[in-house]
Amino acid sequence: MGVTKTVVCFGDSITRGQVSANYVSMLASSPHLQDFRFINRGVNSDLTLNLLRRVNRVVADQPDVVTILVGTNDLIATVRPYSAAYFTFLKSMYYMPNRATSRRNLTQTIRRLKMHTHARIALCSIPILGEALESRPMDMVRFYNAAWREIAAQEKVDFLPVFERQSAWLQQNNGRNGRQYNGSAFYTAEYILRALFTGETLDQFSQRKGYRLLTDSVHMNTTGARLIYEVIEEYLLRIVRDESHKPGL
């Protein structure tokens, strides 16, 4: 490809990779992606509202590619009302979230990126919430992801099937018996304490809790993060192939 391209991974804690296996680090370490430079713009507990508020930071990075992975916390605030109070305090959320407000925030974020950068933009579907494929939280993910897919089509940006890849993996691995989403805050705190005092890894914690892709019904273990990494890596390699076939290159 010749010239190094800057990729900004924009999202919440799943992108930040502090309490979740870090798919951005996996991308940066891929031997197939050495012509890309990766910037991690994930912030713990962010909602679509927070991405809209800090989109100028991504603009300042002058990215060639932006991947957006967000929506999990919007969902959690609708599934668990007391979580909405947490986000109101921590993230200055001034409304009760729903699909319409989340859709509006995300659309405005994408439009600002389109207006102020030349970046190719890819919107990821929201990852699984819990591992029970037939559950109300997972149905809510599907409900939001239908809107995410519509946004991508409307705004003419790329759509990356993260949820679809993860749910297919669960289908192939007896996902009907997976653990249902039950709130992650306690388990996340437990993991942090065990990591500090016992050295337990994310994958060890995940296995002990009975998860296969997740650690606490929200965040990723290595297998879950690798599925996100694979979807984004395939997308970036398609960009390379597209550019190599441009006339004059």
ZIQUI-V895986 format. One record per helix or strand of 2 or more residues. SS is the DSSP state (A for helix, B for strand). FROM is the first residue (numbers start at 1). LEN is the number of residues. If there is no record, write none. Layout:
ss & from & len
SS & FROM & LEN
SS & FROM & LEN
//
This chain:
ss & from & len
B & 5 & 7
A & 13 & 4
A & 23 & 7
B & 36 & 7
A & 48 & 6
A & 55 & 6
B & 65 & 5
A & 72 & 8
A & 81 & 11
A & 99 & 18
B & 120 & 5
A & 136 & 20
B & 158 & 3
A & 162 & 11
A & 175 & 3
A & 185 & 14
A & 202 & 8
A & 222 & 23
//
